[in-house]
């Protein structure tokens, strides 16, 4: 028996930022989210450092720019997209602290809202 596909839900501000991404980046990110909804992991997804297991980051490149989509798989039944941003790091490959802080805040609010 095939497991059912989980729904993909969005934090409103994450969706707004995502909609500003170039179309090829959106397409690839949606493909990775669809794979996650089937309880699998796309090749350009990794756990986001500094978080419990179940918080994942989709790493995308387009025309020399880096884009990130962060989602959580262990909050309720849905896959929750909590943040999307274009990475403009001045620290090499490290994700900027303000982006990490934003993910922490959105996860906290989401967990509270879903209680």
Secondary structure, DSSP 8 states (H G I E B T S, - for coil): -------EEE-HHHHHHHTTS-HHHHHHHHHHHHHHHTT---TTEEE-TTS-TTEEEEEEEETTEEEEEEEESSSSSSEEEEEEEEE--SSTTS--HHHHHHHHHHHHHHHHHT-
